[in-house]
């Protein structure tokens, strides 16, 4: 019996199962787009995951609420946005077009009025460098070769949507 799979099947499955976003400019993205019916069925039947294919990136969605990485990143992103807003920066433009110094981010988080939250999400003991490395591995940011600066990818949009949903649900709860 022969089992035919699309080109780069192993890499696609492995990356997505590790929580990596596959970006539009990667070779696997083209395969995912062309074979989306196959992959949607494959991930649904094999793992119970939903493959979400957007214009600029693809990822897996699970009904499991035990996944902590996304929650931690959303908290950190929210705090960064709060601090940048206090500084009067254009947050959207900065994230879409800016490059960030790891030192700048570390300093901003250390001096934040919400720095006590980092103990709760274990960022202090883990260290910002390790956390940024994981963001890079998941294609949420792109670290430069020196590992001293990074840029956000379009995948960050998903986390803004998640934060917006949380805020909207809190507003609805408060109104009731």
C-alpha positions as CSV (number, residue, x, y, z in Angstrom):
1,X,0.0,0.0,0.0
2,X,1.3,3.4,-0.9
3,X,0.4,6.6,0.9
4,X,0.8,9.7,-1.2
5,X,1.3,13.0,0.5
6,X,1.9,16.5,-0.8
7,X,5.4,17.9,-1.1
8,X,7.1,18.8,2.2
9,X,4.4,17.0,4.1
10,X,6.6,16.0,7.0
11,X,8.0,19.6,7.5
12,X,4.5,21.1,7.3
13,X,3.0,18.7,9.8
14,X,6.0,18.9,12.1
15,X,6.1,22.7,12.1
16,X,2.4,23.2,12.6
17,X,2.3,20.7,15.4
18,X,5.1,22.5,17.2
19,X,2.9,25.6,17.2
20,X,4.8,27.3,14.4
21,X,3.1,29.8,12.1
22,X,3.8,29.1,8.4
23,X,4.2,32.5,6.8
24,X,3.2,33.4,3.2
25,X,6.8,33.8,2.0
26,X,7.8,30.3,3.0
27,X,7.8,27.4,0.5
28,X,5.5,25.3,2.6
29,X,2.8,28.0,2.5
30,X,2.3,27.5,-1.2
31,X,1.8,23.7,-0.7
32,X,-0.7,24.4,2.1
33,X,-2.7,26.7,-0.1
34,X,-2.8,24.3,-3.0
35,X,-3.6,21.3,-0.8
36,X,-5.7,23.0,1.8
37,X,-8.6,20.5,1.5
38,X,-6.2,17.6,2.2
39,X,-4.6,19.4,5.1
40,X,-7.8,20.6,6.7
41,X,-9.1,17.0,6.7
42,X,-5.8,15.6,7.7
43,X,-5.4,17.8,10.8
44,X,-9.1,17.4,11.7
45,X,-9.2,13.6,11.4
46,X,-5.7,12.9,12.8
47,X,-5.5,15.4,15.7
48,X,-8.8,17.1,16.1
49,X,-7.2,20.5,15.1
50,X,-8.5,23.1,12.7
51,X,-6.1,24.3,10.1
52,X,-6.6,28.1,9.7
53,X,-5.2,29.4,6.4
54,X,-5.1,33.2,6.1
55,X,-3.7,35.4,3.4
56,X,-0.4,35.9,5.2
57,X,0.0,32.9,7.5
58,X,-1.3,29.5,8.5
59,X,-1.6,27.9,12.0
60,X,-3.4,25.2,13.9
61,X,-6.3,25.9,16.2
62,X,-7.2,23.6,19.1
63,X,-10.2,23.6,21.4
64,X,-7.7,22.8,24.2
65,X,-7.5,25.6,26.8
66,X,-4.3,24.1,28.4
67,X,-2.0,25.9,25.9
68,X,-0.2,28.6,27.9
69,X,2.3,30.1,25.5
70,X,-0.3,32.1,23.5
71,X,-1.8,33.4,26.7
72,X,1.6,34.5,28.1
73,X,2.5,36.2,24.8
74,X,-0.8,38.1,24.7
75,X,-0.2,39.3,28.3
76,X,3.3,40.5,27.4
77,X,2.1,42.1,24.2
78,X,-0.6,43.9,26.0
79,X,1.8,45.3,28.6
80,X,4.2,46.4,25.8
81,X,1.4,48.2,24.0
82,X,0.3,49.9,27.3
83,X,3.8,51.1,27.9
84,X,4.3,52.3,24.4
85,X,1.0,54.1,24.6
86,X,2.2,55.9,27.7
87,X,5.2,57.1,25.7
88,X,2.9,58.4,23.0
89,X,4.1,56.0,20.3
90,X,2.0,54.8,17.4
91,X,1.7,51.2,18.4
92,X,0.3,49.8,15.2
93,X,2.9,51.5,13.0
94,X,5.7,50.6,15.4
95,X,4.8,46.9,15.4
96,X,4.2,46.7,11.6
97,X,7.3,48.6,10.6
98,X,9.6,48.8,13.5
99,X,12.6,46.9,14.7
100,X,13.0,46.3,18.4
101,X,16.0,46.0,20.6
102,X,15.9,43.1,23.0
103,X,17.5,45.3,25.6
104,X,14.8,48.0,25.1
105,X,12.0,45.4,25.5
106,X,13.7,44.0,28.6
107,X,14.1,47.4,30.1
108,X,10.5,48.4,29.3
109,X,9.1,45.2,30.9
110,X,11.4,45.5,34.0
111,X,10.2,49.1,34.6
112,X,6.6,48.5,33.8
113,X,4.0,49.1,36.5
114,X,2.9,45.5,35.7
115,X,6.3,43.9,36.2
116,X,4.8,41.8,39.1
117,X,2.8,39.9,36.4
118,X,6.0,38.5,35.0
119,X,6.4,36.4,38.1
120,X,3.0,34.9,37.6
121,X,3.7,34.0,34.0
122,X,7.3,32.8,34.8
123,X,9.0,35.2,32.4
124,X,11.5,36.4,35.0
125,X,12.9,32.9,35.8
126,X,12.8,31.9,32.1
127,X,14.4,35.1,30.8
128,X,13.3,37.3,27.9
129,X,16.0,35.8,25.6
130,X,14.5,32.3,25.9
131,X,11.0,33.6,25.4
132,X,12.0,35.6,22.3
133,X,13.8,32.5,20.9
134,X,10.6,30.6,21.2
135,X,8.7,33.5,19.5
136,X,11.2,33.3,16.7
137,X,10.9,29.5,16.3
138,X,7.1,29.9,16.0
139,X,7.5,32.7,13.4
140,X,5.9,35.4,15.5
141,X,9.0,37.5,15.4
142,X,12.2,37.3,13.4
143,X,15.4,37.7,15.4
144,X,18.3,39.1,13.5
145,X,21.6,37.2,13.4
146,X,23.0,38.9,16.4
147,X,19.9,38.0,18.4
148,X,19.9,41.7,19.7
149,X,17.0,43.0,17.6
150,X,13.8,41.6,16.1
151,X,10.8,42.5,14.0
152,X,7.2,41.2,14.4
153,X,5.7,39.1,11.6
154,X,2.1,39.3,10.5
155,X,1.3,36.4,12.8
156,X,1.2,39.0,15.7
157,X,-2.2,40.1,14.3
158,X,-3.8,37.0,15.6
159,X,-2.7,37.9,19.2
160,X,-4.2,41.4,18.8
161,X,-7.4,39.7,17.7
162,X,-7.3,37.5,20.7
163,X,-6.7,40.4,23.1
164,X,-9.6,42.3,21.4
165,X,-11.9,39.3,22.0
166,X,-11.0,39.2,25.6
167,X,-11.5,42.9,26.1
168,X,-14.9,42.8,24.3
169,X,-16.1,39.8,26.4
170,X,-15.0,41.7,29.6
171,X,-17.1,44.7,28.4
172,X,-20.1,42.6,27.8
173,X,-19.7,40.9,31.2
174,X,-19.4,44.3,32.9
175,X,-22.6,45.6,31.2
176,X,-24.7,42.6,32.4
